[in-house]
Amino acid sequence: MSIQIYNDGLAGAGASEATRTQDLSRATTGGKPSSGVSSSGEDQVQISSLSSTLTADGSQHAARVQELSAVYQSGGYNVNSMDVSRAIVNHALTSAGMEGE
């Protein structure tokens, strides 16, 4: 995910607006001061690393689904019904306990 921010009107900004820009810069860099300018001279803002984490997780998930699909199609996918039933009951009990919070 890429976000572009243009600062065409920043040249005439007052001191309070410049301060807010600096505060935003610190917030997006985890409190570390940053110039906010990339080596190519363009401004950049990184909201979070969530998108890269989701992309990585999505790739791992897709690989796991592909692996399970191949095992299932070959007839080698066996499920322990006792483990499944315990997981369903545990999930139901945990979810019911969380609703009251």
N, C-alpha and C positions, 0 to 999 in steps of 0.2 A: 504494500500500500504506500502510495506516495502522496504527500500533501505539499502544495506549493503556496507560499505566502508572498505576496508582492508588497513592497514597502514604498510605493511611489509617493504617497502623501506624507511620509515620515519626515521629510526635510523641514517642513514647517511645524512640526509637532512641538507642543509645549513641554515643559519639564515634567509635568505629571504623566503625560503620555509616554515619554521616554522612560520614566521609572517603571511604568506598567510593562513596557516592552522588556526591560531588564528582568523584572520579576517573572515574566513568562519564560524568559530564557533560562533562568535558574530553575524554575519548576520543571521544565522539560528536560533538563540535564541532571536531574536528581540533586539540585542544590548547588552544583558546581558552576562557577562562572564560566560562560562560554561566549565567544564572539558571535556565534550563530551563523558564521560565514564559512562555506566550504572552500576547499582549495581552488575550486573553479570560479569563486567569486559570487556564487549564488547563495541566497539565504536558504537555510534548511531548518525544519523543526521535526524532531522525533517525538511523537506522542508517547509511544511505549514500544517495548519489544514484543508485545502481544501478537502482532501480525506475523512476525518471523517464527514465533513459538507455535502459532496455529498452523503455519505452513509446514513446519517440521513435523508436528504431531499428525497432521493430515497425511503426510507422506508415509510415516510409520504405520498409521492406521490402514492405509491402502495396501501396504505391503503385507500386513498381518491378515487382512481380509483375503488377499490373493492366495496366501499360504494356506489358510483354512479352507478356501474353496477347492484348492487342488487336493488336499487331504480328504475332504468330503467326497469329491468326485471319484477318487480312487477307492472309496469304501472304507478308508482307514480312520474315519472320525467316529470315535466312541465317547459317549458321555456317561458319566457316573450319575445315575438318577438320584442317588442319595445326596450327593454334593449339590445338585441343582435344587432339590427341594429345600435343603438347609439354607441355601443362598436366598431363595425366594422368601422363606419365612423370616430370616434375619433382616432382609431388606424391608419387608412389611412392618416388622416390629420397630425397626430403627426409624422408618418414615413416620409411623404413627406417633412415636415419642417426640419427633421434631415438630409436629404440627402444633403442639401446645406452647411452644416457645415464642 
